[in-house]
Amino acid sequence: MLKKSVERSILHVGMAEKSVEWSNPHVGMVKKFVEWSTFHEGMAKKFVKWPNLHAGMAKKFVE
């Protein structure tokens, strides 16, 4: 019984370690995903500025 109990606790420790390993890459992925979305927001803002800039140039060209 004692032997089985020790084996079970070792197994649980192993599972806990795997669980930690699993959550680490996931945390990393979440961080990357946040970085990506902020990056895209920045690009979207720049993209909005671009047509504005072109509209301004077009106006000057018409004048």
N, C-alpha and C positions, 0 to 999 in steps of 0.2 A: 504493500500500500504506500509506504513511504517513498519507495523508488518511483512508483507511478506519479506520486504527488510532485516529486522533484522534476521528473520528465515533463509533467504538465506545466509547471512554472517556467521551465526553460523554454518550452514551446511558446508560452504566452509572452515571454520576454522577446523572443525572436519575432513574434507577430507584431508586438508593439514597435520594435525597431523598424520592421518593414513598413508599418503604418506611418512612422515618422518620415522614412525615406519617401514614401508616396506623397505625403503632404508637402514636403519640401519642393519637389519639382512643380507641384500644383501651385504653390505659393509663388514660385518663380515665374510660372506661366501667367498667373494673374497679374503680377507686376509688369511683365512684358506687355500684356494685353492693355493695361492702363497706359503704359508708355506709348504703345501703338496708337491708341485712340486719341491721346493728347497730340501726338504727332500729326494725325489726320486732321484734327481740329485746326492745328496751325496751318496745315496745307490748305484746308478749306477756306480759312480766313485770307490767306495769300491769294487764293483763286478768286475770291470775291473782290479783292483789291485790283486784280488784273483787269477784269472787264470794266471796272470803274475807270481805271487808267486809260483803257482803250476808248471808252466813251468820251473822256476828256480830250483825247487826241483827235478823235473823230470830229468833235465839236470845233476844235481849232482848225481842222482841215476844211470843214464846211465854211467857216468864217474866211 
